[in-house]
Amino acid sequence: DLKWSSPDLKLDGHCFTGSYPVIEPLLKHFPNMSVGFTAVLTYSSAWEAREALRQIPLDRIIVETDAPYFLPRQVPKSLCQYAHPGLALHTVREIARVKEESLSHTLAALRENTTRLYNL
């Protein structure tokens, strides 16, 4: 029950892979919440997560690696067996593609969102 939680909390919806109806009530109740997406977005099976991404405003999104898990689809395991922060650009490209934004705009927005969420 959300009525007992402070809506002012800064929250990270870590490694979100669900559908928009799952996250929507949380986004409405917690205006300082950000939703983290990983390289799971790069897989065709993640259609629900991509649909949620389309509906979540860009200023509420952050990029995560969840390393060492979730190697981007574009990276063959023969080249790299584990995810790491250096591969996050694959996720950023997918976010930009789904949101129909330029890569530079998406990178700038994600940087700003991360800075705001974590008080960097």
Secondary structure, DSSP 4 states (H G I P E B T S, - for coil): -GGGS-TT---EETT--S-HHHHHHHHHH-TT-EEEE-GGGGSTT-HHHHHHHHHS-GGGEEE---TTS---TTS-TTT-SS--GGGHHHHHHHHHHHHT--HHHHHHHHHHHHHHHHT-
